[in-house]
């Protein structure tokens, strides 16, 4: 989770650093000139409408923040579906995502400066008092250094920055005496032991109480970290040094940045995703602007803006030139190999790169920012939200969406740079989608799958820290904010640091090491301020002319020109061998493989293993052909393994007072009515007796014409289905008997038949894990009549119940497996390979995609691919596209927290008290929808 953007100016620079006041004035002039231009392609939005949308943002924030404080505080985050707090150790582990949680009231700290931006100064003062009274930073818990820095340390510093601003104004915070700063300093010292490495790169995790490498610390054995993890420290650590006068923090952050710069690949000037913190060797050698690297680039440019060190700008410009030379393939941004930057490392993009248009605005390079932003907006219009990953032809790759703010951030900065009201309409769409698809009675729930509309019991702290801040500022006029936002710069978590820090406590020696080993292209410095007279030369339709060719790029879904075609192919030579055409028994194919550096190994069990050594290829072009062939084979093998997987289904509670707002992820059955081919099933639910459904039901009158609830266990699923069908049920929901199981932490469950003919089962059957099932059972206990909708994807809320008419959303049911191609040697094991990929992008950059460098796929012993792959999607050299069948593969892992004994209890609310609190929310929501939200 790394976001870009700068509250101060848009990438201003001067050859030699000017005094702060001169630079500030330069930035202000730059900003004024940028915001004075808007294109004629969109009609101006009236101040009344902007105020109306700004008020809606305020109401949405109140809904999210208020429910966190009521149902979750002092827990780190709110679980909006179950209306309780997420406490580390009391919920099933979600892996690296939980490394952000440290039992330090994360959401409250992350939201501090948002309260001030939204003019909620009284609430801010109350929140600061709560932080000082309740938050403990000495917990025995292992946390991410990266996440703790940007969210907690950044939140404390942002809160301190605005607290002293309010105190100077003389109305609020008169009692404040730098208490947040003292907490930040305490936390800073707790993070310093992570830097105890020979390289100066920090360990990725640290124990808040015991530090690193002690037996009780349970951490300190890691060898790798992501580039963003080590390179996204300088703003917070330098601000802490400048605020307190303790130079050690800035020194450590600078040393880490210096080491990353020294280890860049010298010929391409790119950095990899993962690096060994002891040796400095690149572990993952793919490079992009998304997960794992993103905020490293952002902090180089912003460190120059905040600290005034020219070396940071020179480094950024060098990297930026490489990005635009190799990674940028407008409007796409595709990962490449750092040693072979002309070779794509992926055929998909992750959602975190949505911050990059905002960073390009800060840089002053507006045209590619407009192009990439428009491409992302078209994806959002297709899927309602930006999927965690999507392919080069804009199909869903990873279907989750944890309410990330990066796209809203870039929208805000593009509007500030262009003044184009088009971006106000984009922001309006974001507000509508959040209210329509993510809003639930206890807050806003992350999307489990953008295709089905199912929810995840998750509301990350960055949603309050960033999303509402950027959306409010998008529609706010200068007088709507109680302080001058131009006096601050945004961190990657959108926390505010004052620019006057650039001249405060300057005790760090600034040795410019950049020029020692690189020649800079001076043309890069031409792009450091968006001079609108050049960007919009007497043409108010400039931005629209850039966007227009991209309007249908997603619908066409087969963009040409995004793959670099080899010279031999352009010259008319025979196209390279494709994985879908390969036959292990074809001598010609074997000869081609040899030329590409790929060899076959026949295993004893009849499998065939492919191994590539690029150095054994006949030429560099053949080596690239071989690398692409291996990549295609991995995708093909993974696709074959998923052929029998059915996509998830949805159980949607449509009766009062839910009205379809709660959508539960359900596992499908390999028998019974196929909901993807038939109309959804709607009905009231009733528990079967016996509850396990393993014998003839004793309460057939209760389930007649209803959807029967059955517990898993004691007999086959098909037997349960037959028993409830014979009793007259119109559908069935099997609830897991494993208490605490959840779709958040367990892979998608698919109910199999009993090995017999199941054609006699004609009703739909779905499976819910215990956590999701308990939501329905709790509703039944409070409201006897609970109506649900069984479908392949969530439907719009009941128009009769809510007096609304909303078009059904079009959701793509496409998915494509991830691949990880490493430069050098690769292996493909051709039967039964497990795919190590993650099913979602976590906020922690290290866990965004698989780090494996050896990959495998499968071929049957006969030598022919077991699937003719007519429906397999590959990136074709000739621009050809084919469709995938609807597929989804979910992977997640569950692990026990090493210290489950916690002092905080769960705040479990009975459903009657929850529903009593919903009435006001429902009325407000209905009013908003009448206003065509």
MOJOZI-V379902 format. One record per residue. N is the residue number from 0. RES is the residue in one letter. D_FIRST is the distance of its C-alpha to the first C-alpha in Angstrom with 1 decimal. Layout:
N;RES;D_FIRST
N;RES;D_FIRST
This chain:
0;X;0.0
1;X;3.7
2;X;6.5
3;X;10.2
4;X;13.4
5;X;16.3
6;X;18.6
7;X;21.5
8;X;23.1
9;X;21.9
10;X;22.0
11;X;25.4
12;X;27.1
13;X;30.6
14;X;32.3
15;X;32.9
16;X;30.9
17;X;32.8
18;X;33.2
19;X;30.4
20;X;32.6
21;X;33.3
22;X;29.7
23;X;28.8
24;X;31.7
25;X;30.7
26;X;27.3
27;X;28.9
28;X;31.3
29;X;28.7
30;X;26.8
31;X;30.1
32;X;31.2
33;X;27.9
34;X;28.0
35;X;31.7
36;X;31.3
37;X;30.7
38;X;31.8
39;X;34.6
40;X;32.8
41;X;31.6
42;X;33.9
43;X;32.9
44;X;31.5
45;X;33.9
46;X;33.0
47;X;34.0
48;X;31.5
49;X;28.7
50;X;29.7
51;X;29.9
52;X;26.3
53;X;25.2
54;X;27.1
55;X;25.5
56;X;22.0
57;X;23.6
58;X;25.1
59;X;21.9
60;X;20.3
61;X;23.4
62;X;23.3
63;X;19.8
64;X;20.4
65;X;24.0
66;X;23.4
67;X;20.9
68;X;23.6
69;X;26.4
70;X;25.3
71;X;22.5
72;X;22.9
73;X;23.1
74;X;20.7
75;X;17.0
76;X;16.1
77;X;18.3
78;X;19.3
79;X;20.5
80;X;22.8
81;X;24.8
82;X;24.6
83;X;23.9
84;X;21.5
85;X;19.2
86;X;20.7
87;X;19.8
88;X;22.7
89;X;24.2
90;X;22.1
91;X;21.8
92;X;19.1
93;X;16.1
94;X;15.5
95;X;12.4
96;X;10.6
97;X;13.4
98;X;12.8
99;X;11.0
100;X;14.4
101;X;17.2
102;X;19.8
103;X;19.3
104;X;18.9
105;X;15.1
106;X;15.1
107;X;18.1
108;X;17.0
109;X;13.7
110;X;16.0
111;X;18.8
112;X;18.6
113;X;17.7
114;X;21.2
115;X;22.8
116;X;21.4
117;X;22.7
118;X;26.0
119;X;26.0
120;X;27.5
121;X;29.6
122;X;26.7
123;X;24.8
124;X;27.8
125;X;28.1
126;X;24.5
127;X;25.0
128;X;28.1
129;X;26.5
130;X;23.8
131;X;26.8
132;X;28.9
133;X;26.7
134;X;23.7
135;X;24.4
136;X;22.4
137;X;24.8
138;X;23.8
139;X;24.5
140;X;21.1
141;X;18.8
142;X;15.3
143;X;12.4
144;X;13.3
145;X;9.8
146;X;8.6
147;X;12.1
148;X;12.3
149;X;9.7
150;X;10.4
151;X;14.0
152;X;15.5
153;X;13.9
154;X;15.1
155;X;18.5
156;X;18.9
157;X;18.0
158;X;20.4
159;X;23.0
160;X;22.8
161;X;23.7
162;X;26.1
163;X;28.2
164;X;28.1
165;X;29.5
166;X;32.0
167;X;33.3
168;X;33.9
169;X;36.2
170;X;35.5
171;X;32.6
172;X;31.4
173;X;34.8
174;X;34.7
175;X;31.4
176;X;32.0
177;X;28.7
178;X;27.9
179;X;24.1
180;X;24.4
181;X;26.4
182;X;23.8
183;X;21.1
184;X;23.7
185;X;24.3
186;X;20.7
187;X;20.6
188;X;23.6
189;X;22.2
190;X;19.4
191;X;21.9
192;X;23.5
193;X;20.3
194;X;21.5
195;X;24.8
196;X;24.7
197;X;27.1
198;X;24.4
199;X;22.7
200;X;19.3
201;X;18.1
202;X;18.1
203;X;14.8
204;X;16.1
205;X;18.8
206;X;21.2
207;X;21.4
208;X;25.1
209;X;26.3
210;X;24.0
211;X;24.1
212;X;26.7
213;X;29.0
214;X;30.2
215;X;29.0
216;X;25.5
217;X;24.7
218;X;22.3
219;X;22.9
220;X;23.9
221;X;20.8
222;X;21.5
223;X;18.3
224;X;14.8
225;X;12.2
226;X;12.8
227;X;9.5
228;X;10.2
229;X;13.7
230;X;13.3
231;X;11.0
232;X;13.7
233;X;16.4
234;X;15.9
235;X;15.8
236;X;18.4
237;X;20.6
238;X;20.6
239;X;21.7
240;X;24.4
241;X;25.6
242;X;25.8
243;X;27.6
244;X;29.4
245;X;28.2
246;X;27.3
247;X;26.1
248;X;22.5
249;X;22.3
250;X;24.5
251;X;22.2
252;X;19.1
253;X;21.4
254;X;22.8
255;X;19.5
256;X;18.8
257;X;22.5
258;X;22.3
259;X;19.5
260;X;21.5
261;X;24.6
262;X;23.2
263;X;22.1
264;X;24.3
265;X;27.2
266;X;28.5
267;X;25.3
268;X;23.4
269;X;20.3
270;X;18.1
271;X;17.1
272;X;14.0
273;X;15.5
274;X;18.3
275;X;20.9
276;X;20.8
277;X;24.6
278;X;25.9
279;X;23.4
280;X;23.9
281;X;21.2
282;X;20.5
283;X;18.6
284;X;20.1
285;X;18.3
286;X;16.5
287;X;14.4
288;X;12.0
289;X;9.1
290;X;7.4
291;X;8.7
292;X;10.2
293;X;8.5
294;X;8.4
295;X;11.6
296;X;13.4
297;X;12.2
298;X;13.5
299;X;16.7
300;X;17.7
301;X;16.9
302;X;18.6
303;X;21.6
304;X;21.5
305;X;21.3
306;X;23.4
307;X;25.7
308;X;25.7
309;X;26.7
310;X;25.5
311;X;21.9
312;X;22.8
313;X;24.9
314;X;22.2
315;X;19.8
316;X;22.7
317;X;23.6
318;X;20.2
319;X;20.1
320;X;23.6
321;X;22.6
322;X;19.6
323;X;22.1
324;X;24.8
325;X;23.2
326;X;19.8
327;X;20.6
328;X;22.9
329;X;23.1
330;X;21.6
331;X;19.5
332;X;17.2
333;X;18.1
334;X;17.3
335;X;20.5
336;X;22.1
337;X;22.3
338;X;26.0
339;X;26.8
340;X;24.6
341;X;26.9
342;X;25.9
343;X;23.0
344;X;21.0
345;X;19.7
346;X;21.0
347;X;17.7
348;X;14.5
349;X;11.0
350;X;9.4
351;X;6.5
352;X;9.7
353;X;10.6
354;X;9.6
355;X;12.4
356;X;15.4
357;X;14.5
358;X;14.5
359;X;17.7
360;X;19.2
361;X;18.8
362;X;20.4
363;X;23.0
364;X;22.9
365;X;23.1
366;X;24.6
367;X;21.9
368;X;19.4
369;X;21.7
370;X;22.1
371;X;18.6
372;X;17.8
373;X;20.9
374;X;20.2
375;X;17.0
376;X;19.1
377;X;21.7
378;X;19.4
379;X;18.4
380;X;22.2
381;X;23.0
382;X;20.7
383;X;20.0
384;X;16.2
385;X;14.0
386;X;14.1
387;X;11.3
388;X;13.5
389;X;16.8
390;X;19.7
391;X;21.4
392;X;23.9
393;X;21.3
394;X;21.8
395;X;19.4
396;X;18.1
397;X;15.7
398;X;16.7
399;X;14.1
400;X;12.2
401;X;10.5
402;X;11.1
403;X;8.0
404;X;9.2
405;X;8.5
406;X;12.0
407;X;13.6
408;X;12.6
409;X;14.2
410;X;17.0
411;X;17.8
412;X;18.0
413;X;20.1
414;X;22.4
415;X;22.8
416;X;23.7
417;X;26.0
418;X;27.2
419;X;27.4
420;X;27.8
421;X;26.3
422;X;22.8
423;X;24.1
424;X;25.1
425;X;21.7
426;X;20.3
427;X;23.2
428;X;22.3
429;X;18.8
430;X;20.7
431;X;23.2
432;X;21.0
433;X;19.1
434;X;22.6
435;X;24.2
436;X;21.9
437;X;19.4
438;X;21.6
439;X;23.5
440;X;26.0
441;X;23.8
442;X;20.8
443;X;18.3
444;X;17.5
445;X;14.7
446;X;16.3
447;X;17.4
448;X;18.8
449;X;18.9
450;X;22.3
451;X;24.0
452;X;22.4
453;X;22.1
454;X;19.9
455;X;17.9
456;X;18.7
457;X;15.2
458;X;14.0
459;X;10.8
460;X;11.2
461;X;8.6
462;X;11.0
463;X;13.7
464;X;12.2
465;X;11.1
466;X;12.6
467;X;16.1
468;X;16.1
469;X;15.6
470;X;17.9
471;X;20.5
472;X;20.6
473;X;20.9
474;X;24.2
475;X;25.4
476;X;28.1
477;X;28.5
478;X;30.9
479;X;28.5
480;X;26.4
481;X;28.4
482;X;27.2
483;X;26.7
484;X;23.0
485;X;24.0
486;X;24.7
487;X;21.1
488;X;18.0
489;X;14.4
490;X;11.9
491;X;8.3
492;X;8.2
493;X;11.4
494;X;13.8
495;X;17.1
496;X;19.0
497;X;22.6
498;X;23.8
499;X;27.0
500;X;25.3
501;X;26.1
502;X;29.7
503;X;29.4
504;X;30.2
505;X;30.0
506;X;31.3
507;X;29.0
508;X;30.9
509;X;29.2
510;X;30.5
511;X;29.5
512;X;29.1
513;X;27.6
514;X;31.0
515;X;32.5
516;X;31.2
517;X;30.1
518;X;31.9
519;X;29.9
520;X;30.5
521;X;31.7
522;X;31.0
523;X;27.2
524;X;28.2
525;X;29.8
526;X;26.4
527;X;25.2
528;X;26.3
529;X;26.5
530;X;30.3
531;X;30.8
532;X;34.4
533;X;33.4
534;X;30.5
535;X;32.7
536;X;36.2
537;X;38.5
538;X;36.6
539;X;34.8
540;X;33.8
541;X;31.7
542;X;28.2
543;X;29.8
544;X;31.5
545;X;28.2
546;X;26.7
547;X;29.9
548;X;30.0
549;X;26.5
550;X;27.6
551;X;28.7
552;X;26.6
553;X;24.8
554;X;28.1
555;X;29.8
556;X;27.2
557;X;28.8
558;X;27.9
559;X;30.3
560;X;29.9
561;X;26.4
562;X;27.8
563;X;29.7
564;X;33.1
565;X;35.0
566;X;38.0
567;X;40.4
568;X;39.3
569;X;39.7
570;X;43.1
571;X;44.3
572;X;44.1
573;X;43.5
574;X;39.9
575;X;38.1
576;X;38.4
577;X;35.8
578;X;34.7
579;X;36.0
580;X;39.4
581;X;39.7
582;X;42.6
583;X;43.2
584;X;46.9
585;X;47.1
586;X;48.5
587;X;47.3
588;X;43.7
589;X;44.1
590;X;45.4
591;X;42.4
592;X;40.1
593;X;42.0
594;X;41.8
595;X;38.0
596;X;37.9
597;X;37.3
598;X;39.8
599;X;40.7
600;X;41.3
601;X;43.3
602;X;42.5
603;X;45.2
604;X;43.7
605;X;44.1
606;X;40.5
607;X;39.8
608;X;37.1
609;X;35.9
610;X;34.9
611;X;34.0
612;X;34.7
613;X;34.0
614;X;36.6
615;X;39.3
616;X;38.8
617;X;41.6
618;X;39.5
619;X;36.0
620;X;36.0
621;X;37.2
622;X;34.4
623;X;31.8
624;X;33.7
625;X;33.6
626;X;29.9
627;X;29.4
628;X;32.1
629;X;30.3
630;X;27.0
631;X;29.0
632;X;30.8
633;X;27.7
634;X;26.5
635;X;30.1
636;X;30.5
637;X;27.3
638;X;28.5
639;X;32.0
640;X;30.7
641;X;29.0
642;X;32.0
643;X;33.3
644;X;30.1
645;X;30.2
646;X;27.3
647;X;26.4
648;X;28.5
649;X;28.0
650;X;30.0
651;X;29.9
652;X;31.8
653;X;33.8
654;X;36.4
655;X;36.6
656;X;34.5
657;X;31.6
658;X;32.5
659;X;30.0
660;X;26.9
661;X;26.3
662;X;25.6
663;X;25.6
664;X;24.6
665;X;27.9
666;X;29.2
667;X;32.0
668;X;35.4
669;X;37.3
670;X;40.3
671;X;41.4
672;X;40.5
673;X;37.6
674;X;35.5
675;X;34.1
676;X;37.7
677;X;39.3
678;X;38.8
679;X;36.7
680;X;38.6
681;X;38.8
682;X;40.7
683;X;41.0
684;X;40.1
685;X;42.6
686;X;42.6
687;X;45.1
688;X;47.8
689;X;47.7
690;X;43.9
691;X;43.4
692;X;45.3
693;X;47.1
694;X;50.6
695;X;52.3
696;X;50.8
697;X;53.0
698;X;51.5
699;X;51.6
700;X;52.5
701;X;49.1
702;X;47.0
703;X;49.3
704;X;47.4
705;X;44.1
706;X;41.0
707;X;41.7
708;X;39.4
709;X;40.1
710;X;38.8
711;X;37.9
712;X;40.3
713;X;44.0
714;X;44.6
715;X;43.2
716;X;40.8
717;X;43.4
718;X;46.1
719;X;44.2
720;X;43.7
721;X;47.4
722;X;48.5
723;X;46.5
724;X;47.5
725;X;51.1
726;X;50.7
727;X;49.7
728;X;46.0
729;X;44.1
730;X;40.9
731;X;39.4
732;X;36.2
733;X;36.1
734;X;34.2
735;X;33.1
736;X;35.3
737;X;32.8
738;X;31.8
739;X;28.1
740;X;27.0
741;X;24.1
742;X;22.5
743;X;19.1
744;X;20.1
745;X;23.0
746;X;23.4
747;X;25.2
748;X;28.8
749;X;31.6
750;X;35.1
751;X;37.8
752;X;41.5
753;X;44.4
754;X;45.7
755;X;48.2
756;X;48.6
757;X;46.3
758;X;47.5
759;X;49.2
760;X;45.9
761;X;45.2
762;X;42.9
763;X;39.0
764;X;37.5
765;X;33.9
766;X;32.2
767;X;30.0
768;X;28.6
769;X;29.9
770;X;27.1
771;X;27.3
772;X;31.1
773;X;31.5
774;X;30.0
775;X;33.0
776;X;35.5
777;X;34.6
778;X;35.1
779;X;38.5
780;X;39.6
781;X;39.0
782;X;40.0
783;X;42.5
784;X;41.8
785;X;38.3
786;X;37.8
787;X;35.1
788;X;34.4
789;X;33.9
790;X;32.4
791;X;30.4
792;X;27.7
793;X;27.4
794;X;29.9
795;X;30.1
796;X;31.3
797;X;35.1
798;X;36.7
799;X;39.8
800;X;38.1
801;X;35.8
802;X;38.0
803;X;35.4
804;X;35.4
805;X;32.1
806;X;31.9
807;X;30.4
808;X;27.1
809;X;27.2
810;X;24.7
811;X;24.6
812;X;25.5
813;X;24.5
814;X;22.4
815;X;22.4
816;X;21.7
817;X;19.3
818;X;21.0
819;X;20.4
820;X;23.1
821;X;23.8
822;X;26.2
823;X;29.6
824;X;30.8
825;X;29.6
826;X;31.3
827;X;31.7
828;X;33.4
829;X;34.8
830;X;35.3
831;X;33.2
832;X;30.0
833;X;27.2
834;X;23.9
835;X;21.2
836;X;18.3
837;X;15.6
838;X;15.9
839;X;12.3
840;X;8.8
841;X;7.5
842;X;4.4
843;X;6.3
844;X;6.5
845;X;10.2
846;X;10.7
847;X;9.6
848;X;13.2
849;X;16.5
850;X;17.6
851;X;21.2
852;X;23.3
853;X;26.4
854;X;26.5
855;X;29.2
856;X;30.9
857;X;34.4
858;X;37.8
859;X;40.8
860;X;43.8
861;X;45.7
862;X;43.4
863;X;42.3
864;X;38.8
865;X;39.2
866;X;37.7
867;X;39.1
868;X;35.5
869;X;36.9
870;X;34.0
871;X;31.4
872;X;29.0
873;X;28.7
874;X;27.9
875;X;31.4
876;X;32.9
877;X;35.1
878;X;32.5
879;X;33.7
880;X;31.5
881;X;32.4
882;X;31.0
883;X;29.6
884;X;31.0
885;X;28.7
886;X;26.8
887;X;24.0
888;X;23.1
889;X;21.0
890;X;20.2
891;X;18.9
892;X;20.3
893;X;21.8
894;X;22.6
895;X;24.4
896;X;23.1
897;X;25.2
898;X;26.3
899;X;26.7
900;X;29.1
901;X;27.4
902;X;29.3
903;X;27.4
904;X;28.9
905;X;27.3
906;X;27.9
907;X;29.3
908;X;30.8
909;X;33.8
910;X;33.4
911;X;36.3
912;X;34.7
913;X;31.4
914;X;33.4
915;X;35.4
916;X;32.3
917;X;31.3
918;X;34.4
919;X;33.3
920;X;29.9
921;X;31.7
922;X;34.1
923;X;31.5
924;X;29.7
925;X;33.0
926;X;33.8
927;X;30.5
928;X;31.2
929;X;34.7
930;X;33.3
931;X;31.7
932;X;28.1
